């Protein structure tokens, strides 16, 4: 019906998809005791999978290929591991969904059938990832058409169109809607089908805001190449070879061959360029790895997770290796492992003295070994909170050595006594952060044995003395956990390989009382900050205040959505999402004293003014499932940075229009430390009687922003994309004289 979004693969892939179209009976597994037969089938749109039980008659559940992030083969989930004795791995697979939705564990009737679904699903996921903006939009329109076409006859009458508009967040005057319907009904059949519906949608989504910009630079019909160059130079403030760039944009985004031959861009092409990655707010040149990765580890902010094993809260939540897999797949480079003595001599991982469930330490190490380097080759730090007896510490050391093998960094890198931490260039290596007897110097002379270790981190203050096994101590090289005494003590006595941990409240106290000292301390060695124990709901603090002090390992509950994780995701969305971001130079150099409380005292102090005109929104998602509820959207822009830079401003709200609201509201921010500033755009549904509902957000570093007319592609609460929801803005960043 709609232009074919997916080009079907040939040969082997084709056979797999054909098998999926026919469908298969598989077992859906929820636990060792819950195993139910379900019929699974790929729909003809190659985008939807539906399944139903034998008993439920025609009741079907569906999910979109868009929602599936990955396919894991074999026993790669706790649920499938629990039934490993019943079903062989070649019949088992797991569909992993985006965001925080639970996985789907399946067992096929045969190994061949499992392979068909595994490879077929991977092909469909790849196709979705390779779709262009136009194809994604076509597919989105197609999904809405199917939802609204209640009687499945492939056409829509006016009543169905009215229902669709409500579903799509549009509260449109009935007379106007009918007028558009009649104009689109070229066949005059009283219904819309195929291309007629696409035409209706185009009229509905007419972008007056973009048209206004297009008309300023064009002859009304098209932009010549030199017009486009003027636009890129004057509005988008682009440098480099503008002539070449304009040529490439026409080649890439212009749908009309005739316009291409004339080296020109039509309105459709202009719209596609502005909606693309190049037209987005995030500078594509900062997407890949662009920073110097040869500096010591303490010169980087490191994406870090707290209580990584938890899937929910800290009192009764489920512990799972899935927590490690998800964090590592999000680019996290420091994960936490709380270890306690378990049954049969096997150490376990859980949140001690609570009702959280328990998992085996060796399963955690296996998961880390399997997933540590899937999305980033840079080192992973295993932050171990050790509550185990010497005997079980030896078992821990055995598992680390046996499971990780040469991926475990066991010795210093060049045989000589080092004077600074290694750089992230120790790729493919896992570093253990834990208590250690003695230091690197003693390790080199080999004179360490089991002993009473008097040094403890903040987390372990209750167990002031603990015996430490030589085997586990030997696994620690560059990240020795120590108790923090004072900045003065550290300046005189501490070693570069010692890591102190701070609760958020202690870190705040140090920041308040000695901010410049804290920054200086962190230019030489690593600090870890973790959420307060009072956050039993696994909520997060805002990591920005800790980055302001130069703290590298700011550990957050990755399982909890919200502002904290949005800001974290925003910072680490640059530099190839590799989990390491180089700190600004004034936080790395020992002879510079930067005080986050007084940024204007910096030698190279260059404040900027950020001006944002919020122009419009496009296809904002519904937050209230009730059919007749339409959002009243407003946009809040937040700046997160040093205390002087913290600010929030809002647009007014637009009544009853989540489809194409127009604001044209301008907001201004003065930013004193632009190198540390993060900007968060939040869309909310205004409510005068209760708290506004969250609609979508997008967060990025100020340093990664492109100026000019830009689209912001919104993300859900979970940080996953929600196409085609976006904001259209105009940006300027000017230095204050």
N, C-alpha and C positions, 0 to 999 in steps of 0.2 A: 504494500500500500504506500508507505512512505519510501523515499529514496533508500535503497539498500544500504544499511549502515555497515554491515559486516561483509567483507569479502571472504567467502568460504575458502578454507584451506584445501589443498589438494591431497591426493593419495591417502596416507595413513591418517592424517588429521580429519579428513573428510569421512572416513569410515567410522571414526570415533564419534563424530557429531551425528552421523546417521543412526548409530546405535543409541545415542542419547535421545534422538527424536522418537525412536520406537519406545524407549522407556525400559525400566528394569525394576524388579522387586528386590529391595534391599532391606537389611535390618538397620533400624535407627537405634543407637545405643546411648542410653543416658547414665547407666550404672551397671554394675555386675548383675543386678536383679531386674533392670528395666531394658528389655530388648524387644522391640516391636517391629513387625513387618510393615513396610510402607512401599507404595509404588511411586517411583520417581520418573519424571519425564521432562525433556527440554521442549519448550513451546516453539512454534514456527518462527517466532520473532528472533530466535537465537539469543534472547536476552533474559528470559524468564524460565525458572524451574518450578514445576509444581509437584506436590506429592500428596497422596491420600492414603488413609488406612482402609483395609478391607471392610471394617465394620461401619465406618463413618458415612457410608453411602457416597453422596456427591460433595461432601465437605472437603474442600481442598485448601492446602496452605501453599503459598508461593513465596519465592524470594527472587531478587534480581541478581544477575551475574555481576552487576555494578557493586553489589554489597559484599562480594567475596574477594578477600585479599590474597589468599593463597590456598594451595592444596598440599596437604602433607601425606606422604605415603607410609603405609605400615603402622606399627604401634607407636605413634608419636604423640599420644595424649594419655593423660592418666587413666581416662575411662577405657581406652583401647588396651592399655597395658594391663588393666585389671582383668581383662578377659582374654589375655594372650594365650592362655592354655586351651581356650575353646576354638579360637579362630586364627588361622595362620596370617602372618603379616601381609602376604601378597593379596589377601582379599579385603584388607582394611585400609581406610583412608579417612582423613579429617578435612572438612571445609572450614577455613578460618575466616570469620566475618570481620569487616572493618569496625573500628570503634570498640565499644565494650560489650558488644553482643556475644553471647556464648557460642562456642564452636558446635559444628554438627558432625558427630562421629558415625560412620557408616561401615557396614560389612556387606560386600557384594556376594552373590551366589557362587561366583568363580573368579579366579585370578584374572582371566581375560576380560570379564565384565568390569572388574575394578580398574584395570588398565585403561579401558575405553573411557570410563568416567574421569579418571585422573588426567589423562592427556587431553580429553575433550574439554574439560573445565579449564585447564591451563591455556588451551588455545583461545577459548572465549574470553578469558581474563586478559590475555595478550592483545586480542582484538580491541577490547574496550580501552586498554591503555594507549593503543595506537590511533584511536579515533581523533579526528580533527574537531575543532569547535563546532563547525557546521553540522557534522555527523552527530555529535553529542546532542545538539539542539533538536535535530530531526528525531533522534531516538526519544528524547524527553517529550516532544510533542506527541509522538506515537503512543507513549505510555499513557498520557492523559486521555487521548482519544479512546484507547481501550477501556480506561476506567469509566468514561462517560457514556460509552456506547452500551447502554444497559442490556439491550436485546440482541447484541452481537450480530447486527445485520450489516455492519461495515458502513453505516451512514448515521447521521445525527440530525434529529429534528430540533426545532427551536427550544423546546422544553429541556431536552438533553443538553443543549448548548448553555442554557441558563444555569442548569445544575453544575455544569463543568466550570463556568466562570466563578461560582461560589467556591468550588473545590480548589480553584487556582488562585484564590485570594483576591478576586476582583468583585467589587460591589458596583455594578454598572447600571446606569439608568436603562430601564427596559426598552424604551424607545430607541436609544442609541445602539443598544445591543442588537435589536431587530433590524435596524438600518444596516449595520455591518453584515449581519446574517444574509440579508437580501442581496447586498452587493456581491457577497462571496458565492451565492447560489447561482452560478452561471447557467446551470442546466435548468433552472427554474422548477426544480422538482419538489421544493419545500423541504429538502434535506441537503446536508453537506456530506460529500464523500471525498476521499483521497485528496486531490490537489485543491479542491474547494475549501477543505478544512485548513490546509496549509495557508491558503490565501487569507482566510478569516483570521488565522493566528497572526499573520504578518500585519494585517490592518490593526489588529488589537495591540500589537507590540510596536507600532510605529514609534521610532525613537526621535521625537521632536528635539530632545536635548542634543543628540549627536548631529542631527540635521542642521541645527543652528551653527555648530562649529564648522561643519562641512561647507556650508554656504559662505562662511566668512572667507574661506581660502579657495573656493572653486568657482567655476562659471555657472554653478547651479546644477549642472549635469555631471561634470567630472573634474577631478583634480589632475592637472598636468603634472609631469614629474617635477618641474621646477616649483609649482604650487606646493607639492608635497614636501619638497626640500625646505621651503619657507616655513611650513607648518612644523616640521621636525626641529628646525633651528630656533624658531621664535617661541613656540609653545612648549615643545617637549624638551627644549634646552639640550639637544643631543650634540655631541662633538664628533670627532673622527671624520671618516669619509662619508659625508651626508649624501652625496650623489649616489654612491654605491649602495648605501642603505635604502634610499628611496626606491632604487631599481629593484633591490631584493624584496622589498615589501610588496611592490606591485606584482612581482613574479609569484610571490608566495600566497597573497591573500585576495588578489583580484579574480573574481569568478568569470568575468567576461573576456573571452579571447580577443574580441574586437578592441576592447579598451587596452588590453595588454599590448596589442600590436601598435597602438598609438602611444605607448608608454604613459598610460593614464590610469587613474583609479576612480571607479564609480562609488556611489554612496554605499552600496553593498560591500565592496572591498574595504572601504574605510571603516565600516562597522565591524567587519571581521578582524581587521588589524587591531582596532581598539579593544576588542574582546579577547584577543590572543594573549599568550604569555609575554610577547614583546610589548603589548599595550597595557600590561598589568602594572600594578604599583611596585612589584618586586623586580629589582634590576637583575635581568638574566645573567649578567656577568658575575654576579655574586652567588649564583646557584651552585656552581662547581667549586672545587677546592681552589682558592685563590690566595690563601694566607701562607706565610712562612711556617712550615711545620717542623723546623729544625731546632726550635728553642726548648729549654727545659720544661718539663710538665707543669711546673708551678706558674708558668707564664700563660696558661690557657684556662678558660672556663671549660669545665668538663661536665657533660650531661650525666646526671647522677640520680639514682633511684633509692628510696628509703623503704624498708620492709618489703623488698621486691617480691617476696613469696606470697604476699597477701593480695587477694582479689577484691576484698571489701574492707570492713572496718577492723580495728585493732583488738576488739574484745572477743567477737564470735566469728569473725570472717573466715572464709575458706583459704587455706594455704595451698598453693599449686605451683608446679614448675612452669605452668602457663604464664605466670607473672614474669618470670625471667625471660621467656621466649618473646613475650609482647614488648617488654622494656627494651631488650636488645634489638628487636626489629624496628624500634622507633629511634635507633641511633644512640641509646643509652650506653655509656662507657664505664659506669661504676655501679655495681649492683651489691646489695647488702644480703648477708647470710647470717642469721642468728642460730648458733649451733648449741644443742643440748644433748646430754646423754640419752640414748634411746635403748630399746630392747634388743637382745641378742647381740650386744656389742656394736650396734650400728648407730652412729650419731644421727640425730634428727634436726629438722629446721622448723621452727614455729616461733610465735611471739610469746616468750616465756611468761608463766604465771597467768595465762589467759585461757579462754576456751577456743582459741583458733585451732584449726585442724593441723596435723603434723605431716611432714613429708620427709623422705630420706635424704640425707646430705649427698649421698652418691648420685641420686637422681638429679639433684640440683646441679652438681658438677658436670654431669653428662649433658644436661640441657645447655649449660653455659658453653661447654666445649662444642656442641653442635651448632649453636646460633650466634656465638660471639662475633664472628666475622662475616656474617651474611650481608650486612648493609654497610659496614665500615671495616677497613683493615687495621685501623689504629687500635692501640692497646686497650684492653679491658682491665679494670681494677676490681678485684673481688674483695669487698670490705667484710671481713669476718669478725663477728662479735662472738667471742669464744667463751662458752659456759661449761665446757666439757672436762671430764676427768683426763688425766694423762693418758690412760689406756685408749680412750676414744679419740683423743687428739692424735694418737699414732695412727688410728684408723683413718681419720680425716686426711692426714699427710699421705697415707698410702693411696687413698682415692684421688687426691690431687695429682700425685705423681703418675699413677697408673692410668687414669682416665685422660688427663690432659697431655701427658707425655712431654715432647719438646716444646709444646705451646706454653708451658708453665715457665716463667722466667725464674730460674733458680740461682743464677750466678751473675756477678757484675759483668758488664758487656765487653770490656777489653782487657780484663785481667789486672788492670792497674787500679789503685785506690782512687775512686772517682771524687770529684770536687763539686759536682752538681748532679741534679736529676737527669735521667735520659730524656730524649725528646719523643714526641708521638711517633717518630719514624721507626721505633721498635715495633714494627707492624706484626700482626698475627700473634702477639704475645699477651699472656694473662699474668698480671701482677697481683700478688696477694698482699692485702693491707691487713695487718693483725699485730698482736703483741709479739715481741721478739726479745730473746736474751742477748744482751750485748748489742754491738752495732756492726756495721759493715767491716770495720777494722778487725774485730775479733773473728768474724766469719772467714776472713782471708787467711788468718793464722790457724783457723780450725780448732780453737780451744773452748768450744761451747758444749755443755752437756745439759741434761735435764736439771732444772733449777726452780727455786722459788722466785717468781718474777714480781718485783715490787712496783713496777710501773703499770698503770692502768689508764684506760681512756675514760672520758666522762660517763660513757654508757655503763661502765662496769664498776662505778665507785663503791657500790655496795659490797663487792667481793674484792677487798683491798689487796689480799694476797692470793695468788693462784699458782699452782705448779704448772710449768709449761714444758711440753715435750720437746726434745731437741729436734725431732723430725719435723714437727709443725713449725717451730722457730726457723728452721732452715729454709722453709718455703717462702719466708719473708725476706726480701732484699731491699727494695727502694722505698717501701711504705711501712715503716715501723710505727704502730699506734702508740702514742705517748699521752700522758696527762699534761694539760697546759697549766703552767704556774703564773707567768706574767710575761708581758712583752720584753721587759728588761732581762728577765731570766733567759728567755729565748735568744735574745740578741747576743748574750754572753756564752750560753752553754749549748744551745740546740744545734742539731745537725740537719743538713739539708734533706736527709731521707726520713726525718721524723714528721709524723702527721698527727695533729691534734684535732679532736672532734669537739664541737660546741653545740649545745642546744640553741634553738633560735633565740631564746631570751638572753642567754649569756653572750651570744654573738652581738645582739642589739646593744647590750650594756657596754661591751668593748667598743662598739662603733660610736656610741654616744660619748664615751669618756675619752677615747683615744683613737679616733678614726684614722688619722695619718699614720699612727703606729701600726694599726691593723693592716693597712694597705702595704706598708713597708715590710712587715712580717711576711705577708703573702707574696712579696716579690722574690722571697728566698725559699719558701717551703710551702707544702700543701696544707690547706685547712679544709675540714669537712664540717658542714652545718646541717643539722637534721631537725625535723619538726618536733615540737614539744610533746611529751608523753601524755599531756592533757588532751591532745587531739585524738580522742578515742574513735572518732568517726573517720579517721584517716584524711582529714582536711589538710590543706596546704597553706603555708605562708607565701607571701610574694617573694620569689627568689631575688628580685631586683635589689632589695635593700642589702642582701649579702654580697651580690656581685659588686655593689658600690664600694665594698671594703676589699675587693679583690679576691674574695673567697672562691676557690676553684670548684670544690666538690659540694655543691649545694643540692642536698638530697631531698627529692620530693616524692610524694605518693603518686606514682604514675597511674594508679588505678582510679584516681579521683579527678574528675573533670572540673574545670573552673578557671578562674583568673590566673592562679599560680601556674598551672600546666600550660595555659595559653601563652603566658609570657615566656616560659621555658621553651616551648615548641617554637615560638617566634625567634628567640635568640639562636637556636640551633638549626633553624631552617636555612641558614647560610652555610658557606664553606662545605658544600657537598653533603650536608646533613651528617657529617662524619662524627659528631659528638664532641669535637674540640673547636673552640673559638678563641683566637689569640686576643689577649687582653690589650687595651690601649697602652701605648709606650710609657705614659706617665705612671702606669701601675706596675711596670716591669723593671724600671731602672732604680737601683738602690739609692742613687744620690738625689732623686726627686721626691719631695714630700707632698703628696697629693692628699688633701683633706676633703672628703666628699661633702662635709658640712659647709665648707667654704671654697667652692670651686673657682670663684673669681680671683683667688690668690695664686692661681697657677701661672707660671711664666708664659705659656702659650695659650692663654685664655682667649677663646674665640666663640662667643655666644652667637646663636642664630635665632631668627624668627621663622617659625613654621606657620604658613598660612594654608588652610584647607577649605576649599569651597565644596561642600557636600551638595552635589547637583541632584542625583536621582538614585532610585533603587530599581532592581529588576527581579521579578519573580521570586519574591521573598517567601520562604516556606511558611505554611500555616503552623501555628503553635497550638491552636485549639481544634480538636477533632470535630467539634460540632459544625454541621454543614453550613449554618448561616452565620458563623462567626468569621469576621474578616479582621486582619490586624490593623492597628493604628500605629504605624512604625515611626520611631525616632532613632537618630544615630547619635551615639555618645563617642567622642574621641578622647582617649586617655593617654597621657604621656607618663611613662614610668622611667624614672632615672634617679639622679641624686635628689636629696630632699627639696632643694630649690626648684627642681624641674617637675615635681609631681603635680599633675593638673588634670582636670576633666572639664569638658564643655559639651553641651548638647545642642542639637538642632531642635526645632519645634516638632511636634508630632503631626502626622498627616492622617486625617480621619478616613477609616474604611478603605484603605488601598495598600495592599501588600504586593500588588502586581507591578505597577509602575509609578510609585510615589515620586513627587518632585519637591525638592526643598530649596535649592539655590541659597543655602545658609552658609555664611563664612565664619570660620573660627580661627583665632590667632593664639599661638603659644610662643613664649620666649624660652629658649633652651640653653642653659649655661654649660652643660657638658654633653654636647651632641654625640660624642663617641660612645657614651654609655646609654643613651636614650632609646627606649622601645616605645612604639606607638601601637595602641590597640583600638581598633574600630569595633564597636558593639552595636548591633541593631536590637532594639527591644520593642515589644508591643505595649504601648502606653495604656495604663489603667489608672483612672483617678481614684478608685476605691481601694485597690490593693497593690501589691508589689508588681512591677512590670515583668512580663514574661520575656525570657531570652529567645531571640530569633536566630541570630548568627553572629560570628565574630571573625576578625582576622588581625593577627599581631605580627609585627616585623620590626627589625632594627631601623632606626632613622637612617643609618648609614647605607641601608640597602634600598632606600626609596628612590623611585624615578619621579622626576618632576613633570608637570604638564597635565594633560587630560589622561586619566588612568582609570581602569576598572579594578575593583577589589573583589576577588572571588571568595565569597564567604565560606566559612567552615562551621560545622555543627558544634554542639557542646563537647563532643568527643574529639574534635580536631580533624574530622574527616570532611571531604569536600561535599557540597550540596548543590551541584550544578543544576540550572544555570543561574542560581541566586548570586547577585552582585550589587555593588554600589559603584556609581560613576562620580569621580571627584576631579577637582583641579588643584594641583599642589605647587607651592613655591617655598623654597628654603633660601633665606637671605641672611648674609652675615651682618651682624650689627656693627656699625662703624665705631 
